[in-house]
Amino acid sequence: MGNAVFANMVGELTREPQPQISISLTEYERWQKQYTWDALSDMRYGQSFCNQFDIHDSRLYYTRDWASCDMLIRKEYITRP
């Protein structure tokens, strides 16, 4: 079982990057308000974001620290004006 987990992790890290997804700051802020309900059901910040915008990013999905997720989201997914 340990080998399968390791193989999955290696596959995830070496996978081709997905097409760039751009989310407006307005969409992000709207989602942040909705996140309250996901948080009440014990969903992680990045997990909720990935689910909402159909993003497959393991770093974001599994990170438990919301501040790290917010920095990553703003750096990689928010549309720059």
mmCIF file of the N, C-alpha and C atoms, coordinates in Angstrom:
data_MODEL
# 
_entry.id   MODEL 
# 
loop_
_atom_site.group_PDB 
_atom_site.id 
_atom_site.type_symbol 
_atom_site.label_atom_id 
_atom_site.label_alt_id 
_atom_site.label_comp_id 
_atom_site.label_asym_id 
_atom_site.label_entity_id 
_atom_site.label_seq_id 
_atom_site.pdbx_PDB_ins_code 
_atom_site.Cartn_x 
_atom_site.Cartn_y 
_atom_site.Cartn_z 
_atom_site.occupancy 
_atom_site.B_iso_or_equiv 
_atom_site.pdbx_formal_charge 
_atom_site.auth_seq_id 
_atom_site.auth_comp_id 
_atom_site.auth_asym_id 
_atom_site.auth_atom_id 
_atom_site.pdbx_PDB_model_num 
ATOM 1   N N  . MET A 1 1  ? 0.818   -1.191 0.000   1.00 0.00 ? 1  MET A N  1 
ATOM 2   C CA . MET A 1 1  ? 0.000   0.000  0.000   1.00 0.00 ? 1  MET A CA 1 
ATOM 3   C C  . MET A 1 1  ? 0.865   1.259  0.000   1.00 0.00 ? 1  MET A C  1 
ATOM 4   N N  . GLY A 1 2  ? 1.970   1.243  0.731   1.00 0.00 ? 2  GLY A N  1 
ATOM 5   C CA . GLY A 1 2  ? 2.848   2.401  0.788   1.00 0.00 ? 2  GLY A CA 1 
ATOM 6   C C  . GLY A 1 2  ? 3.416   2.750  -0.575  1.00 0.00 ? 2  GLY A C  1 
ATOM 7   N N  . ASN A 1 3  ? 3.722   1.717  -1.377  1.00 0.00 ? 3  ASN A N  1 
ATOM 8   C CA . ASN A 1 3  ? 4.259   1.964  -2.720  1.00 0.00 ? 3  ASN A CA 1 
ATOM 9   C C  . ASN A 1 3  ? 3.234   2.656  -3.606  1.00 0.00 ? 3  ASN A C  1 
ATOM 10  N N  . ALA A 1 4  ? 1.979   2.271  -3.482  1.00 0.00 ? 4  ALA A N  1 
ATOM 11  C CA . ALA A 1 4  ? 0.923   2.879  -4.298  1.00 0.00 ? 4  ALA A CA 1 
ATOM 12  C C  . ALA A 1 4  ? 0.754   4.351  -3.946  1.00 0.00 ? 4  ALA A C  1 
ATOM 13  N N  . VAL A 1 5  ? 0.808   4.660  -2.666  1.00 0.00 ? 5  VAL A N  1 
ATOM 14  C CA . VAL A 1 5  ? 0.681   6.049  -2.233  1.00 0.00 ? 5  VAL A CA 1 
ATOM 15  C C  . VAL A 1 5  ? 1.840   6.867  -2.778  1.00 0.00 ? 5  VAL A C  1 
ATOM 16  N N  . PHE A 1 6  ? 3.046   6.314  -2.671  1.00 0.00 ? 6  PHE A N  1 
ATOM 17  C CA . PHE A 1 6  ? 4.224   7.009  -3.184  1.00 0.00 ? 6  PHE A CA 1 
ATOM 18  C C  . PHE A 1 6  ? 4.126   7.194  -4.697  1.00 0.00 ? 6  PHE A C  1 
ATOM 19  N N  . ALA A 1 7  ? 3.693   6.172  -5.415  1.00 0.00 ? 7  ALA A N  1 
ATOM 20  C CA . ALA A 1 7  ? 3.552   6.256  -6.870  1.00 0.00 ? 7  ALA A CA 1 
ATOM 21  C C  . ALA A 1 7  ? 2.530   7.320  -7.254  1.00 0.00 ? 7  ALA A C  1 
ATOM 22  N N  . ASN A 1 8  ? 1.438   7.392  -6.513  1.00 0.00 ? 8  ASN A N  1 
ATOM 23  C CA . ASN A 1 8  ? 0.435   8.417  -6.781  1.00 0.00 ? 8  ASN A CA 1 
ATOM 24  C C  . ASN A 1 8  ? 0.995   9.811  -6.561  1.00 0.00 ? 8  ASN A C  1 
ATOM 25  N N  . MET A 1 9  ? 1.779   9.970  -5.494  1.00 0.00 ? 9  MET A N  1 
ATOM 26  C CA . MET A 1 9  ? 2.364   11.266 -5.188  1.00 0.00 ? 9  MET A CA 1 
ATOM 27  C C  . MET A 1 9  ? 3.351   11.679 -6.286  1.00 0.00 ? 9  MET A C  1 
ATOM 28  N N  . VAL A 1 10 ? 4.179   10.763 -6.732  1.00 0.00 ? 10 VAL A N  1 
ATOM 29  C CA . VAL A 1 10 ? 5.139   11.054 -7.798  1.00 0.00 ? 10 VAL A CA 1 
ATOM 30  C C  . VAL A 1 10 ? 4.390   11.402 -9.081  1.00 0.00 ? 10 VAL A C  1 
ATOM 31  N N  . GLY A 1 11 ? 3.349   10.647 -9.379  1.00 0.00 ? 11 GLY A N  1 
ATOM 32  C CA . GLY A 1 11 ? 2.545   10.925 -10.566 1.00 0.00 ? 11 GLY A CA 1 
ATOM 33  C C  . GLY A 1 11 ? 1.918   12.306 -10.509 1.00 0.00 ? 11 GLY A C  1 
ATOM 34  N N  . GLU A 1 12 ? 1.451   12.684 -9.342  1.00 0.00 ? 12 GLU A N  1 
ATOM 35  C CA . GLU A 1 12 ? 0.821   13.993 -9.154  1.00 0.00 ? 12 GLU A CA 1 
ATOM 36  C C  . GLU A 1 12 ? 1.842   15.113 -9.346  1.00 0.00 ? 12 GLU A C  1 
ATOM 37  N N  . LEU A 1 13 ? 3.045   14.919 -8.842  1.00 0.00 ? 13 LEU A N  1 
ATOM 38  C CA . LEU A 1 13 ? 4.067   15.952 -8.939  1.00 0.00 ? 13 LEU A CA 1 
ATOM 39  C C  . LEU A 1 13 ? 4.660   16.081 -10.340 1.00 0.00 ? 13 LEU A C  1 
ATOM 40  N N  . THR A 1 14 ? 4.651   14.994 -11.100 1.00 0.00 ? 14 THR A N  1 
ATOM 41  C CA . THR A 1 14 ? 5.233   15.037 -12.440 1.00 0.00 ? 14 THR A CA 1 
ATOM 42  C C  . THR A 1 14 ? 4.186   15.227 -13.528 1.00 0.00 ? 14 THR A C  1 
ATOM 43  N N  . ARG A 1 15 ? 2.955   15.340 -13.150 1.00 0.00 ? 15 ARG A N  1 
ATOM 44  C CA . ARG A 1 15 ? 1.854   15.515 -14.098 1.00 0.00 ? 15 ARG A CA 1 
ATOM 45  C C  . ARG A 1 15 ? 1.985   16.861 -14.809 1.00 0.00 ? 15 ARG A C  1 
ATOM 46  N N  . GLU A 1 16 ? 1.552   16.889 -16.045 1.00 0.00 ? 16 GLU A N  1 
ATOM 47  C CA . GLU A 1 16 ? 1.561   18.135 -16.807 1.00 0.00 ? 16 GLU A CA 1 
ATOM 48  C C  . GLU A 1 16 ? 0.663   19.152 -16.114 1.00 0.00 ? 16 GLU A C  1 
ATOM 49  N N  . PRO A 1 17 ? 1.085   20.405 -16.081 1.00 0.00 ? 17 PRO A N  1 
ATOM 50  C CA . PRO A 1 17 ? 0.239   21.417 -15.441 1.00 0.00 ? 17 PRO A CA 1 
ATOM 51  C C  . PRO A 1 17 ? -1.067  21.597 -16.212 1.00 0.00 ? 17 PRO A C  1 
ATOM 52  N N  . GLN A 1 18 ? -2.125  21.862 -15.462 1.00 0.00 ? 18 GLN A N  1 
ATOM 53  C CA . GLN A 1 18 ? -3.412  22.075 -16.113 1.00 0.00 ? 18 GLN A CA 1 
ATOM 54  C C  . GLN A 1 18 ? -3.446  23.449 -16.743 1.00 0.00 ? 18 GLN A C  1 
ATOM 55  N N  . PRO A 1 19 ? -4.359  23.663 -17.677 1.00 0.00 ? 19 PRO A N  1 
ATOM 56  C CA . PRO A 1 19 ? -4.455  24.985 -18.296 1.00 0.00 ? 19 PRO A CA 1 
ATOM 57  C C  . PRO A 1 19 ? -4.640  26.061 -17.232 1.00 0.00 ? 19 PRO A C  1 
ATOM 58  N N  . GLN A 1 20 ? -4.056  27.212 -17.492 1.00 0.00 ? 20 GLN A N  1 
ATOM 59  C CA . GLN A 1 20 ? -4.152  28.310 -16.529 1.00 0.00 ? 20 GLN A CA 1 
ATOM 60  C C  . GLN A 1 20 ? -5.609  28.705 -16.305 1.00 0.00 ? 20 GLN A C  1 
ATOM 61  N N  . ILE A 1 21 ? -5.994  28.757 -15.066 1.00 0.00 ? 21 ILE A N  1 
ATOM 62  C CA . ILE A 1 21 ? -7.343  29.144 -14.694 1.00 0.00 ? 21 ILE A CA 1 
ATOM 63  C C  . ILE A 1 21 ? -7.272  30.545 -14.104 1.00 0.00 ? 21 ILE A C  1 
ATOM 64  N N  . SER A 1 22 ? -8.113  31.433 -14.600 1.00 0.00 ? 22 SER A N  1 
ATOM 65  C CA . SER A 1 22 ? -8.147  32.804 -14.100 1.00 0.00 ? 22 SER A CA 1 
ATOM 66  C C  . SER A 1 22 ? -9.480  33.059 -13.422 1.00 0.00 ? 22 SER A C  1 
ATOM 67  N N  . ILE A 1 23 ? -9.394  33.513 -12.203 1.00 0.00 ? 23 ILE A N  1 
ATOM 68  C CA . ILE A 1 23 ? -10.583 33.831 -11.416 1.00 0.00 ? 23 ILE A CA 1 
ATOM 69  C C  . ILE A 1 23 ? -10.492 35.298 -11.045 1.00 0.00 ? 23 ILE A C  1 
ATOM 70  N N  . SER A 1 24 ? -11.581 36.004 -11.238 1.00 0.00 ? 24 SER A N  1 
ATOM 71  C CA . SER A 1 24 ? -11.559 37.431 -10.903 1.00 0.00 ? 24 SER A CA 1 
ATOM 72  C C  . SER A 1 24 ? -11.557 37.604 -9.386  1.00 0.00 ? 24 SER A C  1 
ATOM 73  N N  . LEU A 1 25 ? -11.058 38.734 -8.956  1.00 0.00 ? 25 LEU A N  1 
ATOM 74  C CA . LEU A 1 25 ? -11.040 39.035 -7.528  1.00 0.00 ? 25 LEU A CA 1 
ATOM 75  C C  . LEU A 1 25 ? -12.465 39.063 -6.973  1.00 0.00 ? 25 LEU A C  1 
ATOM 76  N N  . THR A 1 26 ? -13.410 39.541 -7.766  1.00 0.00 ? 26 THR A N  1 
ATOM 77  C CA . THR A 1 26 ? -14.812 39.585 -7.340  1.00 0.00 ? 26 THR A CA 1 
ATOM 78  C C  . THR A 1 26 ? -15.356 38.179 -7.110  1.00 0.00 ? 26 THR A C  1 
ATOM 79  N N  . GLU A 1 27 ? -15.051 37.239 -8.021  1.00 0.00 ? 27 GLU A N  1 
ATOM 80  C CA . GLU A 1 27 ? -15.490 35.844 -7.855  1.00 0.00 ? 27 GLU A CA 1 
ATOM 81  C C  . GLU A 1 27 ? -14.866 35.241 -6.593  1.00 0.00 ? 27 GLU A C  1 
ATOM 82  N N  . TYR A 1 28 ? -13.592 35.538 -6.388  1.00 0.00 ? 28 TYR A N  1 
ATOM 83  C CA . TYR A 1 28 ? -12.888 35.012 -5.217  1.00 0.00 ? 28 TYR A CA 1 
ATOM 84  C C  . TYR A 1 28 ? -13.512 35.537 -3.928  1.00 0.00 ? 28 TYR A C  1 
ATOM 85  N N  . GLU A 1 29 ? -13.779 36.813 -3.882  1.00 0.00 ? 29 GLU A N  1 
ATOM 86  C CA . GLU A 1 29 ? -14.377 37.394 -2.677  1.00 0.00 ? 29 GLU A CA 1 
ATOM 87  C C  . GLU A 1 29 ? -15.783 36.860 -2.447  1.00 0.00 ? 29 GLU A C  1 
ATOM 88  N N  . ARG A 1 30 ? -16.540 36.618 -3.510  1.00 0.00 ? 30 ARG A N  1 
ATOM 89  C CA . ARG A 1 30 ? -17.876 36.027 -3.377  1.00 0.00 ? 30 ARG A CA 1 
ATOM 90  C C  . ARG A 1 30 ? -17.763 34.619 -2.798  1.00 0.00 ? 30 ARG A C  1 
ATOM 91  N N  . TRP A 1 31 ? -16.786 33.841 -3.306  1.00 0.00 ? 31 TRP A N  1 
ATOM 92  C CA . TRP A 1 31 ? -16.578 32.496 -2.777  1.00 0.00 ? 31 TRP A CA 1 
ATOM 93  C C  . TRP A 1 31 ? -16.168 32.542 -1.301  1.00 0.00 ? 31 TRP A C  1 
ATOM 94  N N  . GLN A 1 32 ? -15.322 33.502 -0.927  1.00 0.00 ? 32 GLN A N  1 
ATOM 95  C CA . GLN A 1 32 ? -14.890 33.601 0.470   1.00 0.00 ? 32 GLN A CA 1 
ATOM 96  C C  . GLN A 1 32 ? -16.086 33.734 1.413   1.00 0.00 ? 32 GLN A C  1 
ATOM 97  N N  . LYS A 1 33 ? -17.089 34.489 1.014   1.00 0.00 ? 33 LYS A N  1 
ATOM 98  C CA . LYS A 1 33 ? -18.286 34.639 1.843   1.00 0.00 ? 33 LYS A CA 1 
ATOM 99  C C  . LYS A 1 33 ? -19.049 33.326 1.936   1.00 0.00 ? 33 LYS A C  1 
ATOM 100 N N  . GLN A 1 34 ? -19.079 32.573 0.849   1.00 0.00 ? 34 GLN A N  1 
ATOM 101 C CA . GLN A 1 34 ? -19.777 31.287 0.845   1.00 0.00 ? 34 GLN A CA 1 
ATOM 102 C C  . GLN A 1 34 ? -19.004 30.220 1.613   1.00 0.00 ? 34 GLN A C  1 
ATOM 103 N N  . TYR A 1 35 ? -17.701 30.389 1.737   1.00 0.00 ? 35 TYR A N  1 
ATOM 104 C CA . TYR A 1 35 ? -16.856 29.394 2.399   1.00 0.00 ? 35 TYR A CA 1 
ATOM 105 C C  . TYR A 1 35 ? -17.282 29.150 3.848   1.00 0.00 ? 35 TYR A C  1 
ATOM 106 N N  . THR A 1 36 ? -17.885 30.119 4.462   1.00 0.00 ? 36 THR A N  1 
ATOM 107 C CA . THR A 1 36 ? -18.326 29.973 5.851   1.00 0.00 ? 36 THR A CA 1 
ATOM 108 C C  . THR A 1 36 ? -19.118 28.686 6.034   1.00 0.00 ? 36 THR A C  1 
ATOM 109 N N  . TRP A 1 37 ? -19.991 28.386 5.089   1.00 0.00 ? 37 TRP A N  1 
ATOM 110 C CA . TRP A 1 37 ? -20.820 27.178 5.192   1.00 0.00 ? 37 TRP A CA 1 
ATOM 111 C C  . TRP A 1 37 ? -19.975 25.925 5.047   1.00 0.00 ? 37 TRP A C  1 
ATOM 112 N N  . ASP A 1 38 ? -18.982 25.952 4.151   1.00 0.00 ? 38 ASP A N  1 
ATOM 113 C CA . ASP A 1 38 ? -18.094 24.803 4.006   1.00 0.00 ? 38 ASP A CA 1 
ATOM 114 C C  . ASP A 1 38 ? -17.249 24.619 5.264   1.00 0.00 ? 38 ASP A C  1 
ATOM 115 N N  . ALA A 1 39 ? -16.814 25.711 5.856   1.00 0.00 ? 39 ALA A N  1 
ATOM 116 C CA . ALA A 1 39 ? -16.000 25.634 7.075   1.00 0.00 ? 39 ALA A CA 1 
ATOM 117 C C  . ALA A 1 39 ? -16.796 24.986 8.210   1.00 0.00 ? 39 ALA A C  1 
ATOM 118 N N  . LEU A 1 40 ? -18.074 25.280 8.265   1.00 0.00 ? 40 LEU A N  1 
ATOM 119 C CA . LEU A 1 40 ? -18.920 24.680 9.304   1.00 0.00 ? 40 LEU A CA 1 
ATOM 120 C C  . LEU A 1 40 ? -19.033 23.164 9.134   1.00 0.00 ? 40 LEU A C  1 
ATOM 121 N N  . SER A 1 41 ? -18.840 22.697 7.911   1.00 0.00 ? 41 SER A N  1 
ATOM 122 C CA . SER A 1 41 ? -18.866 21.245 7.671   1.00 0.00 ? 41 SER A CA 1 
ATOM 123 C C  . SER A 1 41 ? -17.450 20.662 7.682   1.00 0.00 ? 41 SER A C  1 
ATOM 124 N N  . ASP A 1 42 ? -16.500 21.417 8.240   1.00 0.00 ? 42 ASP A N  1 
ATOM 125 C CA . ASP A 1 42 ? -15.115 20.977 8.448   1.00 0.00 ? 42 ASP A CA 1 
ATOM 126 C C  . ASP A 1 42 ? -14.348 20.755 7.139   1.00 0.00 ? 42 ASP A C  1 
ATOM 127 N N  . MET A 1 43 ? -14.652 21.566 6.130   1.00 0.00 ? 43 MET A N  1 
ATOM 128 C CA . MET A 1 43 ? -13.922 21.497 4.867   1.00 0.00 ? 43 MET A CA 1 
ATOM 129 C C  . MET A 1 43 ? -12.764 22.491 4.912   1.00 0.00 ? 43 MET A C  1 
ATOM 130 N N  . ARG A 1 44 ? -11.606 22.046 4.425   1.00 0.00 ? 44 ARG A N  1 
ATOM 131 C CA . ARG A 1 44 ? -10.431 22.918 4.392   1.00 0.00 ? 44 ARG A CA 1 
ATOM 132 C C  . ARG A 1 44 ? -10.650 24.057 3.393   1.00 0.00 ? 44 ARG A C  1 
ATOM 133 N N  . TYR A 1 45 ? -9.964  25.169 3.621   1.00 0.00 ? 45 TYR A N  1 
ATOM 134 C CA . TYR A 1 45 ? -10.083 26.366 2.779   1.00 0.00 ? 45 TYR A CA 1 
ATOM 135 C C  . TYR A 1 45 ? -9.733  26.043 1.321   1.00 0.00 ? 45 TYR A C  1 
ATOM 136 N N  . GLY A 1 46 ? -8.560  25.455 1.113   1.00 0.00 ? 46 GLY A N  1 
ATOM 137 C CA . GLY A 1 46 ? -8.127  25.121 -0.241  1.00 0.00 ? 46 GLY A CA 1 
ATOM 138 C C  . GLY A 1 46 ? -9.001  24.060 -0.883  1.00 0.00 ? 46 GLY A C  1 
ATOM 139 N N  . GLN A 1 47 ? -9.465  23.119 -0.096  1.00 0.00 ? 47 GLN A N  1 
ATOM 140 C CA . GLN A 1 47 ? -10.351 22.070 -0.587  1.00 0.00 ? 47 GLN A CA 1 
ATOM 141 C C  . GLN A 1 47 ? -11.638 22.683 -1.129  1.00 0.00 ? 47 GLN A C  1 
ATOM 142 N N  . SER A 1 48 ? -12.218 23.589 -0.386  1.00 0.00 ? 48 SER A N  1 
ATOM 143 C CA . SER A 1 48 ? -13.448 24.250 -0.804  1.00 0.00 ? 48 SER A CA 1 
ATOM 144 C C  . SER A 1 48 ? -13.209 25.066 -2.080  1.00 0.00 ? 48 SER A C  1 
ATOM 145 N N  . PHE A 1 49 ? -12.087 25.782 -2.137  1.00 0.00 ? 49 PHE A N  1 
ATOM 146 C CA . PHE A 1 49 ? -11.757 26.583 -3.314  1.00 0.00 ? 49 PHE A CA 1 
ATOM 147 C C  . PHE A 1 49 ? -11.625 25.692 -4.546  1.00 0.00 ? 49 PHE A C  1 
ATOM 148 N N  . CYS A 1 50 ? -10.886 24.600 -4.418  1.00 0.00 ? 50 CYS A N  1 
ATOM 149 C CA . CYS A 1 50 ? -10.698 23.680 -5.546  1.00 0.00 ? 50 CYS A CA 1 
ATOM 150 C C  . CYS A 1 50 ? -12.035 23.096 -6.008  1.00 0.00 ? 50 CYS A C  1 
ATOM 151 N N  . ASN A 1 51 ? -12.872 22.719 -5.065  1.00 0.00 ? 51 ASN A N  1 
ATOM 152 C CA . ASN A 1 51 ? -14.184 22.172 -5.417  1.00 0.00 ? 51 ASN A CA 1 
ATOM 153 C C  . ASN A 1 51 ? -15.034 23.212 -6.135  1.00 0.00 ? 51 ASN A C  1 
ATOM 154 N N  . GLN A 1 52 ? -15.033 24.418 -5.631  1.00 0.00 ? 52 GLN A N  1 
ATOM 155 C CA . GLN A 1 52 ? -15.868 25.482 -6.195  1.00 0.00 ? 52 GLN A CA 1 
ATOM 156 C C  . GLN A 1 52 ? -15.483 25.802 -7.640  1.00 0.00 ? 52 GLN A C  1 
ATOM 157 N N  . PHE A 1 53 ? -14.179 25.878 -7.918  1.00 0.00 ? 53 PHE A N  1 
ATOM 158 C CA . PHE A 1 53 ? -13.713 26.317 -9.227  1.00 0.00 ? 53 PHE A CA 1 
ATOM 159 C C  . PHE A 1 53 ? -13.177 25.170 -10.091 1.00 0.00 ? 53 PHE A C  1 
ATOM 160 N N  . ASP A 1 54 ? -13.419 23.920 -9.666  1.00 0.00 ? 54 ASP A N  1 
ATOM 161 C CA . ASP A 1 54 ? -13.002 22.727 -10.415 1.00 0.00 ? 54 ASP A CA 1 
ATOM 162 C C  . ASP A 1 54 ? -11.511 22.771 -10.752 1.00 0.00 ? 54 ASP A C  1 
ATOM 163 N N  . ILE A 1 55 ? -10.714 22.962 -9.712  1.00 0.00 ? 55 ILE A N  1 
ATOM 164 C CA . ILE A 1 55 ? -9.258  23.046 -9.838  1.00 0.00 ? 55 ILE A CA 1 
ATOM 165 C C  . ILE A 1 55 ? -8.652  21.790 -9.229  1.00 0.00 ? 55 ILE A C  1 
ATOM 166 N N  . HIS A 1 56 ? -7.657  21.224 -9.901  1.00 0.00 ? 56 HIS A N  1 
ATOM 167 C CA . HIS A 1 56 ? -6.971  20.029 -9.415  1.00 0.00 ? 56 HIS A CA 1 
ATOM 168 C C  . HIS A 1 56 ? -5.548  20.427 -9.028  1.00 0.00 ? 56 HIS A C  1 
ATOM 169 N N  . ASP A 1 57 ? -5.380  20.853 -7.792  1.00 0.00 ? 57 ASP A N  1 
ATOM 170 C CA . ASP A 1 57 ? -4.093  21.318 -7.294  1.00 0.00 ? 57 ASP A CA 1 
ATOM 171 C C  . ASP A 1 57 ? -3.913  20.722 -5.893  1.00 0.00 ? 57 ASP A C  1 
ATOM 172 N N  . SER A 1 58 ? -3.112  19.662 -5.804  1.00 0.00 ? 58 SER A N  1 
ATOM 173 C CA . SER A 1 58 ? -2.946  18.955 -4.533  1.00 0.00 ? 58 SER A CA 1 
ATOM 174 C C  . SER A 1 58 ? -2.368  19.831 -3.437  1.00 0.00 ? 58 SER A C  1 
ATOM 175 N N  . ARG A 1 59 ? -1.432  20.718 -3.807  1.00 0.00 ? 59 ARG A N  1 
ATOM 176 C CA . ARG A 1 59 ? -0.850  21.599 -2.782  1.00 0.00 ? 59 ARG A CA 1 
ATOM 177 C C  . ARG A 1 59 ? -1.951  22.389 -2.105  1.00 0.00 ? 59 ARG A C  1 
ATOM 178 N N  . LEU A 1 60 ? -2.817  22.966 -2.902  1.00 0.00 ? 60 LEU A N  1 
ATOM 179 C CA . LEU A 1 60 ? -3.891  23.803 -2.396  1.00 0.00 ? 60 LEU A CA 1 
ATOM 180 C C  . LEU A 1 60 ? -4.946  22.972 -1.681  1.00 0.00 ? 60 LEU A C  1 
ATOM 181 N N  . TYR A 1 61 ? -5.319  21.866 -2.270  1.00 0.00 ? 61 TYR A N  1 
ATOM 182 C CA . TYR A 1 61 ? -6.402  21.027 -1.740  1.00 0.00 ? 61 TYR A CA 1 
ATOM 183 C C  . TYR A 1 61 ? -6.090  20.502 -0.334  1.00 0.00 ? 61 TYR A C  1 
ATOM 184 N N  . TYR A 1 62 ? -4.848  20.086 -0.099  1.00 0.00 ? 62 TYR A N  1 
ATOM 185 C CA . TYR A 1 62 ? -4.507  19.440 1.175   1.00 0.00 ? 62 TYR A CA 1 
ATOM 186 C C  . TYR A 1 62 ? -3.891  20.367 2.224   1.00 0.00 ? 62 TYR A C  1 
ATOM 187 N N  . THR A 1 63 ? -3.583  21.597 1.878   1.00 0.00 ? 63 THR A N  1 
ATOM 188 C CA . THR A 1 63 ? -2.998  22.513 2.851   1.00 0.00 ? 63 THR A CA 1 
ATOM 189 C C  . THR A 1 63 ? -4.036  22.892 3.898   1.00 0.00 ? 63 THR A C  1 
ATOM 190 N N  . ARG A 1 64 ? -3.658  22.833 5.153   1.00 0.00 ? 64 ARG A N  1 
ATOM 191 C CA . ARG A 1 64 ? -4.596  23.137 6.235   1.00 0.00 ? 64 ARG A CA 1 
ATOM 192 C C  . ARG A 1 64 ? -4.558  24.603 6.665   1.00 0.00 ? 64 ARG A C  1 
ATOM 193 N N  . ASP A 1 65 ? -3.468  25.290 6.366   1.00 0.00 ? 65 ASP A N  1 
ATOM 194 C CA . ASP A 1 65 ? -3.301  26.683 6.779   1.00 0.00 ? 65 ASP A CA 1 
ATOM 195 C C  . ASP A 1 65 ? -3.982  27.605 5.767   1.00 0.00 ? 65 ASP A C  1 
ATOM 196 N N  . TRP A 1 66 ? -5.015  28.305 6.200   1.00 0.00 ? 66 TRP A N  1 
ATOM 197 C CA . TRP A 1 66 ? -5.790  29.133 5.267   1.00 0.00 ? 66 TRP A CA 1 
ATOM 198 C C  . TRP A 1 66 ? -4.964  30.297 4.716   1.00 0.00 ? 66 TRP A C  1 
ATOM 199 N N  . ALA A 1 67 ? -4.042  30.827 5.512   1.00 0.00 ? 67 ALA A N  1 
ATOM 200 C CA . ALA A 1 67 ? -3.234  31.955 5.045   1.00 0.00 ? 67 ALA A CA 1 
ATOM 201 C C  . ALA A 1 67 ? -2.311  31.524 3.899   1.00 0.00 ? 67 ALA A C  1 
ATOM 202 N N  . SER A 1 68 ? -1.729  30.331 3.994   1.00 0.00 ? 68 SER A N  1 
ATOM 203 C CA . SER A 1 68 ? -0.891  29.807 2.914   1.00 0.00 ? 68 SER A CA 1 
ATOM 204 C C  . SER A 1 68 ? -1.727  29.585 1.659   1.00 0.00 ? 68 SER A C  1 
ATOM 205 N N  . CYS A 1 69 ? -2.936  29.063 1.833   1.00 0.00 ? 69 CYS A N  1 
ATOM 206 C CA . CYS A 1 69 ? -3.845  28.854 0.701   1.00 0.00 ? 69 CYS A CA 1 
ATOM 207 C C  . CYS A 1 69 ? -4.186  30.186 0.047   1.00 0.00 ? 69 CYS A C  1 
ATOM 208 N N  . ASP A 1 70 ? -4.485  31.178 0.854   1.00 0.00 ? 70 ASP A N  1 
ATOM 209 C CA . ASP A 1 70 ? -4.856  32.485 0.318   1.00 0.00 ? 70 ASP A CA 1 
ATOM 210 C C  . ASP A 1 70 ? -3.712  33.069 -0.509  1.00 0.00 ? 70 ASP A C  1 
ATOM 211 N N  . MET A 1 71 ? -2.484  32.954 -0.007  1.00 0.00 ? 71 MET A N  1 
ATOM 212 C CA . MET A 1 71 ? -1.317  33.463 -0.748  1.00 0.00 ? 71 MET A CA 1 
ATOM 213 C C  . MET A 1 71 ? -1.165  32.726 -2.075  1.00 0.00 ? 71 MET A C  1 
ATOM 214 N N  . LEU A 1 72 ? -1.297  31.410 -2.047  1.00 0.00 ? 72 LEU A N  1 
ATOM 215 C CA . LEU A 1 72 ? -1.161  30.611 -3.256  1.00 0.00 ? 72 LEU A CA 1 
ATOM 216 C C  . LEU A 1 72 ? -2.261  30.948 -4.268  1.00 0.00 ? 72 LEU A C  1 
ATOM 217 N N  . ILE A 1 73 ? -3.481  31.082 -3.791  1.00 0.00 ? 73 ILE A N  1 
ATOM 218 C CA . ILE A 1 73 ? -4.607  31.419 -4.673  1.00 0.00 ? 73 ILE A CA 1 
ATOM 219 C C  . ILE A 1 73 ? -4.374  32.772 -5.320  1.00 0.00 ? 73 ILE A C  1 
ATOM 220 N N  . ARG A 1 74 ? -4.023  33.765 -4.513  1.00 0.00 ? 74 ARG A N  1 
ATOM 221 C CA . ARG A 1 74 ? -3.816  35.111 -5.049  1.00 0.00 ? 74 ARG A CA 1 
ATOM 222 C C  . ARG A 1 74 ? -2.643  35.153 -6.032  1.00 0.00 ? 74 ARG A C  1 
ATOM 223 N N  . LYS A 1 75 ? -1.637  34.341 -5.798  1.00 0.00 ? 75 LYS A N  1 
ATOM 224 C CA . LYS A 1 75 ? -0.462  34.329 -6.667  1.00 0.00 ? 75 LYS A CA 1 
ATOM 225 C C  . LYS A 1 75 ? -0.737  33.596 -7.982  1.00 0.00 ? 75 LYS A C  1 
ATOM 226 N N  . GLU A 1 76 ? -1.471  32.474 -7.930  1.00 0.00 ? 76 GLU A N  1 
ATOM 227 C CA . GLU A 1 76 ? -1.588  31.624 -9.101  1.00 0.00 ? 76 GLU A CA 1 
ATOM 228 C C  . GLU A 1 76 ? -2.936  31.635 -9.814  1.00 0.00 ? 76 GLU A C  1 
ATOM 229 N N  . TYR A 1 77 ? -4.001  32.064 -9.140  1.00 0.00 ? 77 TYR A N  1 
ATOM 230 C CA . TYR A 1 77 ? -5.316  31.918 -9.751  1.00 0.00 ? 77 TYR A CA 1 
ATOM 231 C C  . TYR A 1 77 ? -6.103  33.216 -9.952  1.00 0.00 ? 77 TYR A C  1 
ATOM 232 N N  . ILE A 1 78 ? -5.777  34.246 -9.207  1.00 0.00 ? 78 ILE A N  1 
ATOM 233 C CA . ILE A 1 78 ? -6.537  35.502 -9.326  1.00 0.00 ? 78 ILE A CA 1 
ATOM 234 C C  . ILE A 1 78 ? -6.040  36.273 -10.550 1.00 0.00 ? 78 ILE A C  1 
ATOM 235 N N  . THR A 1 79 ? -6.974  36.718 -11.366 1.00 0.00 ? 79 THR A N  1 
ATOM 236 C CA . THR A 1 79 ? -6.676  37.497 -12.560 1.00 0.00 ? 79 THR A CA 1 
ATOM 237 C C  . THR A 1 79 ? -6.048  38.823 -12.158 1.00 0.00 ? 79 THR A C  1 
ATOM 238 N N  . ARG A 1 80 ? -4.965  39.144 -12.796 1.00 0.00 ? 80 ARG A N  1 
ATOM 239 C CA . ARG A 1 80 ? -4.316  40.430 -12.520 1.00 0.00 ? 80 ARG A CA 1 
ATOM 240 C C  . ARG A 1 80 ? -4.918  41.498 -13.412 1.00 0.00 ? 80 ARG A C  1 
ATOM 241 N N  . PRO A 1 81 ? -5.177  42.681 -12.863 1.00 0.00 ? 81 PRO A N  1 
ATOM 242 C CA . PRO A 1 81 ? -5.790  43.745 -13.678 1.00 0.00 ? 81 PRO A CA 1 
ATOM 243 C C  . PRO A 1 81 ? -4.846  44.268 -14.750 1.00 0.00 ? 81 PRO A C  1 
# 
